[in-house]
Amino acid sequence: MKDAVRIAMIEAARLTQAGRLAEATDLIQSALMGAPTAAEGGRSRANADLAVIDHGLDVVDAEVRGRDARFISGTFINGAGTRDYKLYLPSDALASDRKRSRFLVVMLHGCGQNPDDFAAGTRMNQLAEEQGFLVLYPAQSTSANGSGCWSWFNAADQQRGLGEPSIIAELTRQVMMSHGIDPERVYVAGLSAGGAMAITLAVAYPDLYAAVGVHSGLPHAAAHDLLSAVGAMRQGAIRSGWSLPPDAGRAFPAIVFHGDCDTTVHPANAAQVIAQARAHPFETDRLSFPEDELRVEQGRIPGGYAFTRTRYQDSEGHSKAILWIVHGAGHGWFGGSAAGSYTEPRGPDASREMLRFFAGQRLRER
């Protein structure tokens, strides 16, 4: 009971700061009366001063209960807030032998999406079943953003140890500890606002994420408020009046997908993401860097879009970044399934290509 009240007080403080006084009052009253609170989700919690995660068969969705349960639901709490999530476990992960070290892919959905929708559209769970890795889908809360967008444009959500990056990173670490994940093989990817938050995580937590996949997204700290966010989405980020955070400026492996007919997030952002990943000031038209060997390839998906793929390789021929520009395509996950929203099924298989790129990236190699 004491822990429940403490958790409720943390959540109530967040609601109060957001101006939602009625909800905060109701939350506190429910906790003091002993009723299950929204922060508890109807389940008991551990010490609220620590990052807390609920997972396991006791919280799986009803439709997958039993021995074959694989898509786990839960709620995570830390000092920055509360977020729901889903976690996909491949079937062999439920076997008695848990000594096998696995890799983890963290998937951040776009605006108006949720984990189930994003999983269906990207087909990442099917690939996880095929290749034996785990997939974590944090869910943005509509109380934090009415459109369900990750808050990539807020200064408080662009730094290590603060806001949404801290929630996602600490949730990632809990999953790693609970499921025997190889600490050198943890990757993050996202679509649109989720892609922008994914690169923020790569910048803020280079010790946690070995590589990043950015699909139709924007560079880290491309905006500092809603007005600059709209500008960055319409024409690419313009860095005037503010500067990159001090933890930026180091190279990290990245694979980037963008359609050149995207009217939601301007394609100029793709080159800016690559420039940031290669530790250069991002300039709209800059696509080559002196330390990289470029390999530019043209192709077409059978029955689908043409594309230009640019590989940024080191002197030994290892890809450190890959940029896919898909010609004639708009704002959607390439090669995705029509079962999910915001997909472009006729494009290259972004999910499989991301996994191919991730396979060559480990933290110890950086």
N, C-alpha and C positions, 0 to 999 in steps of 0.2 A: 504493500500500500504506500509506504514511504517513497519507494522508487517511482511509483506511478504518479504521485503528486509532483515530484521533482521534474519528471519528464514533461508533465502537463505545464508546469511553470515555464520551462524553456520554450515550449511551443507557444504558450500564451504571450510570452514576451515578444516573440517574432510577429505574432498576429497584431499585437498592440502597436509595434513599430510600423506595421503596414496600414494602420488606421482601422483595423477590423476589430473594434472594441467589443461588439456584441459576441462575436465568435470566441474571443479570448475569455470573456466572462463566463460563457457557457462551458468552455473547456475546463476552467478552474473549478467551477461548481460541480461538474460531473466527476472530476477526479476526487474532490473532497467528499463527495457522497458515496464514492466507491464504485461508481458505474464505469464500464469500459469507455475510454476516451478515444478521440480520433488519433491522438499521438500513439496510443497503445495498439490501436487496430484490433482490440478485443483480446490481446495476448499480454502476458506478463513481460516486463522488460528488466534488463540489468541496469547497473549504475548509469545514470544519465550523463555523468561527466565523461564517459568513455564513448567512443564510436560503437554503436550497437547494430547488429544485423540479426534478422530472423531468417532462418532458412531450414530446409529439410522437408521431409514428407508431411509434417504436420501443417505446413502452410502451402502445399501445392494446390493448384486449382482442382475443383471437384472432378472435372472431366478427365483428369489424368491421375487420379488416386490409385494406389496399389503398387504392385511390383514393377509395373512398366512406367511409373511416373518419371518424367524427364524435364518438364518445363515448370520450374519452381517459382512461386511467387513469394515476395517478402517485402519488408519495410526496413529502411536503414535510417538511423538517427545519429547525428553528431551535433556539435555546438552550433553549426551553421544552418541546420534545418533537418527536415524529414523528406525522404523520397522513397517511393515504391520502386520495385525493380522486378525483373524476371531473369532467371538463370537457366540456361539450357545445359543439361548434362547428357552426353551421348550414352547410348545404352550400355556400353561396356564400362562406363564410369561407375555403374551401380554394382558391378561385380565385386566379389570379396577381395580380389587383389587390387589394393590401392597404392602399390609401390610405384606404379608407372607415373613418371613426370609428364604433365600435359602443358599445353599452352592455352592462353586465354585471350579472347578478343572482346573488347568492350565496345558496344555499338550504341551510338547516340542518335536518336531519331530526330527528324525535322519537325517544324511547326505543324501542329494539328495532328501529329501522329502519336502512337503509343507503342510499347514494346511488341504487342501481338501483331499489329499492323506492320511495323518495321521488319519484324522477323519474317512475316509472310512475303513482303515485297522484295527483300534482299535474298531470300532463300538461304540465309546464313545457317539456320538450324540444320537444314539438309546437308550442307557441307560439313558442319560439325559432326554429324552422325557418320558421314563418309570418312572423315579424317581423324576423328577422335579427340577434338578439342572442346573447350567450354566457351559459351557465349553469354556475356552479361549485358543486359539491357536496362540501364537506369531509366526511370520515367520522370520527365519533368512534371511538376505539379502545376495545375491551373491556378492555384492560389499564389504561386510565385510568378507566373506569367499566364495571363488569361488566354493566350493563343497556344499555350503549350510549347513555347519556344525556349530553348536554353538561352540564358541571359549573357551571351557572348559580348555584348556591347556595353555592359556595365563595368566600370573600373573596379568595383568591389568583387566582381566575378571574373577577374582576369589575372589573379595573383595566387601564388602558392599559399596554401594554408588558410585561404579565405573563401567564403561563398560557395558557389556551386562546384568549382574545381576541387575544393577540399572534400565535399561530400562524395563526388565521384571517385576521387583518388583513395579515400579511406575505405569506401565500399569495395573498390578493386583490391585493396590489401587484405580485407577480411575474406573475400572469396579466395584469394591466393592461399591464405593460411588454412582455410577450411577444406580446400579441395586439392592440395598438393600440386599447385601450379609451379612450373619452372620460373623462377624470378627473372631469368634472362629473356623470357619469351612471353611478354605481356604487351598487347598491341591495342590501339584505340582507333576507331573510325567513326565517321558520322556523315550525315547528309544535311546540307544547307546550314541552318543554325547549329545543328549537331556537328557538322563538319568544322564550323568556326570554333565551337567549344572543344572539339577533338585536338585541333592544333594548339589551342591554349593549354591543354593538358600536356601536350608534347613539350611545349616551351617551359611550363611551370614545373613539370615533374620529369626531367630527363633521366632521373635515376629509377623511374618506375616503368615508363613506356619505352619499348625498344624501337617502335616505329609508329607512324600515323598514316591513316588513309583519310583524305579529305575529298568528299564528293559534293560538287556544286556549292562550295563553302567560301569562306573569307579568311584572310590572314589574322593572326593573333593581334589583338588590340587595334583592329582596323577602325574602331569607333570608340567613343567615350560617352555617348548618350544616344537617345533615339534619333535625334536629328542627323547626327553624323553617321549613324547606322543606315539610315535611308539613303544618304549620299553614297556610302560605300557599296551598297547593294545596287544602286543605279549606275554607277560609273567606275567602281573600283575605289579602293581606299586612297585618300589624299592625306598625307601625313603633314599637316600644318597645324600648329597650335598645341600639339602634344607630342610626346615621344614614347618610344618603346620602354616597357618596364626594364629595370636593371637585370632581371634574370633572362632576358632575351639575348640574342646575338651569337648563339652557338649552333652549329649545324646538327641536324638530326635527319634520319631517313624518313622520306615521305613519298607517298604515291597519291597523285591528284587526278581527278576526273572532272571534266566540265564540258558542257555543250556550248558550241559557239553561237547558238541561237537562244540561249537562256535569257529570258526577259525578267526573271525574278532576282537572280544574282548575276551581275555583269561578268562576262568571261574574263575580263581583265584581272579579276581576283585570282584566277588560277595561276597566272605567271607570278603574281605577288606572293602567293603561298609558297611556290617553288623557291623564289628568291629568299624568302624568310627561312625556309628549310635549309638552304645552302649558306645561311649566315651572311646574307647581303641585304643592304637596304632595299626594300621592295619598290621597284620602279615598274610602271605599267608595261613597258615594251622590252624589258630586259629578260632574255631567255637563255643567255649563256654566261658562264663564269670561268675565269682563267684556270682554276684548279680542277675543272671537270673536262672529261672527254665526252663529247656529245655523239649520240647515235640516234639519228632521226629516221623514222620509218613511216611509210604511208601504207594504208590498208583499207579494207572494207569488210564488214561483217556480212556473210552470205545472206542476202535478202534484207539487209539492214543498212546502217549508216557507214559512211567512210570516216576514217579517223587519221590523226597524226599522233604518233607516239614518240616522245623524246626521252631518251635515257641519259641520265647524268651519271657517268661512270668514273671510278678512280683509275689510277694508272695500271691496276691489275685487272680491270674490266668488270669490277663489281658495281652493280647499280646502287647508287646512294639516293637517287630520287628518280621518279618516273612521272612524266606529264602526259596524260591522254586528253587530247582535244577532239571531241566527236562532232563532226560537221553536220549541221542541219538539226541537231538535237537540242531539246529544251531542258527543263528543270525536272529531272527525275533520275532514279537509280538505274544505271545502265545494266542491261541484261537481267533486270528484275522480273518478278512475276506480277501479272495483273491482279493477283489476289491481294496485293497491298497497294497503298496509295503512292503517288509520285514515283512511278516507275517508267522506264523506257525499255521495254523488252527487246527492241531491235538493236540495242547497242551492244558493245563488248560486255563480257561478263565481269562487271566490276568486282563482285564478291570474290570470284575465283582468282582474278588478277591481283587483288589485294593480298589474298592468302599466299599466292605465289611469291609476291614481293616480301611479305612478312617472313616467310620461311628462310630468307637469306639474311635476316637482321636479328642480332642478339646484342644485349647490353654490353657484354664483355668485349665485343668487337669495336666498340665506339671509343 
